[in-house]
Amino acid sequence: MMNKNELLEMCKTIREDILTMTHEAGSGHPGGSLSAVEILTALYFTDIFRCDPKKPAWAERDRFVLSKGHAAPVIYSVLCRKGYFGEEHLKTLRKLGSILQGHPHRQSTPGLDSSSGSLGQGLSIANGIAMGYKKQGIDGRAYCLIGDGELQEGQIWEAAMTQLSRNWIMYVRS
């Protein structure tokens, strides 16, 4: 687990990664990614979120869903810095053949728990993961980051009204 100064340095590194990635790609959404740096740093680099890049198929790991998929650079940087893939991939954002698509694609990027892109679907996905954990008796948690723009989607509100156990945690950040 990182101390406060190490966490602050990681935030700085992730911000630099986001700017470098979107600059190299010539496109992207740096603002949405930059708004989530502290949340994902706290989640992935403290003892809150249980994951292990050496055991990516660990059944009881926690799961993270980035509902606002246009903020993909932030999760890509975090996964890279956590050790899921090498730093050389960061400059390939949005390039043909890259493991880093414009929106998160679970089958392409190591460490991703969900594909995303269509706003408003992530919370329903996280609910499904949490329900699956509960039904299987797994002590895992599902985390979801949604953006302010998708709060107007009916599916978000239907998902938010779903009553679940302690496995369900929602973070809202614009």
N, C-alpha and C positions, 0 to 999 in steps of 0.2 A: 504494500500500500504506500502511496506517495504522501509526503508531507505537504504543507501548504505552499511552500516555495516551489516544490517540484510540480504541483498542480498548476500553479500560475505559469511556470515555464512551459508546461504541456499545452495550456491554453494558447500561449503565444505561438508555439510550434504549429498547432492545428490551424490557427488563423493564417499563418504564413502559407501552410499547405493549401488552404482554400483559395487564397489569392493567386498562388502559383498555378494551381490546377485550372481555375477558370480563365486565367490569362493565357495559359498554354493552349487551352481548348478554343479560346476566342469566343466562348459563349458560356452560359450557365447562370446560376442565381446565387451570387456570393452573399447577398444580404440575408436570405433565408438560412443559409448555412452558418454565417457569422452569429446569428441570433441564438443559435443552439450550442455554441462551443462550451460554455460553462456547464450546461446541463449534462451533455454527453461526457465531458471530462470527469465530472463528479460521479456519474454513473459507472463508467468503465474503468476509472483509475483509482477508485477507493474500494472499500469492501462492500459496497451496496449491490453491485451487479455481479452475479456469479457466472463466469464464463472462463474457458481455458482454450487458447488457440492450439494447444497440443492435443486437446480432446474435443474437436469441434462437434462430434456426434454425441457428446455426453447428454443423456436423456434428461437429467435433472438440472441442466443449466437454465439460467434465466433467458428470456427471449426479449428482443427489442424490435419494435415496428416503427419505422419512420414513415408516418402517414403522409407528411408533406414531402413527397419524393423528390421534388425539385431541389431540396436541400441535401442531395446525395453527397456533395463534396465533404460535408462535415462527418458523415458516418464513414466515408472512405478513408479519411485521414485518421479517424479514431481506430478503425480496424487495422490500418497499416501500423500505427504507433503501438497498438496492442500486440502485434506480431502475427496477424493472420496472413499477411503477404508483404512483399518487399517494397521499399520506398520507390524503386524505379517505376512502379506501376502508376504512381500519382500523376506523372506527366502525360499519361495516356488517356486521361479522362475524355470521354466522348469521341475517341478515335476508333476507327474500324478495327475489329479484332481485340479490343481492349477488354479487360475484365471489369472495367469501370464504365458502365453505361451512363447515359444522361439522367436516368432514374434508376434506383436500386433494382437489380435483377438477381434474385437469390441464387439462381443456377449458375451465374457467371462469377459472382464475387464471394470469395471465402469469408465466412463469419456473418453473412447476412441471414436473418431469420425470416425475412419476408420481402417479396417484391412490392414495389409501390409506384405510384404515379398518378392514378386517378384520385383526386382529392375526396376525402370523406370516407374512404374504405378502411383505413388503418385501424381505427378503434374497434371495428367489427372483427377484424383479423385478430387483434390482441384479445378480445373477448373470447373468441373461439379457442385460442391457445390456452387461456386461463381455464376455460371450461374443460378442455381436454386434460389439463393437469389435474384439476379437481376430480374428474371422473376416474382418472388412472391412479389417484392417490399420490401424485408426484408433488414434491415440495418446491416446485419452480414458480417463478413469477413472470408475468408478462408486463412489459413497459411499452407505452406508446407515446410518441411525440406528435402532436397535431399542431397545425398552424391556425392563426386567427381567421384566415380566409375561408377555411373549410368548415368553420363553426356554423355556417349558414346551411350546410348540407343536412338534409333530413336524416340521412343514415347515421350521422354522428350523434344526433340526439336520440335516435332509437337505440344505438349502442350504449350511450351514456345512461339510459334508463334501465339497462340490464343490471339486475342485482346479482353480484358475484361474491365469492369469498375474498379473503385477504390476498388472493392471487392477482387481483386486478388493481393496477395503479395507473393513473392517467396524469400526464404532464401536458399542460397547455402552454405554448409559448409562441408568440408571433415572430 
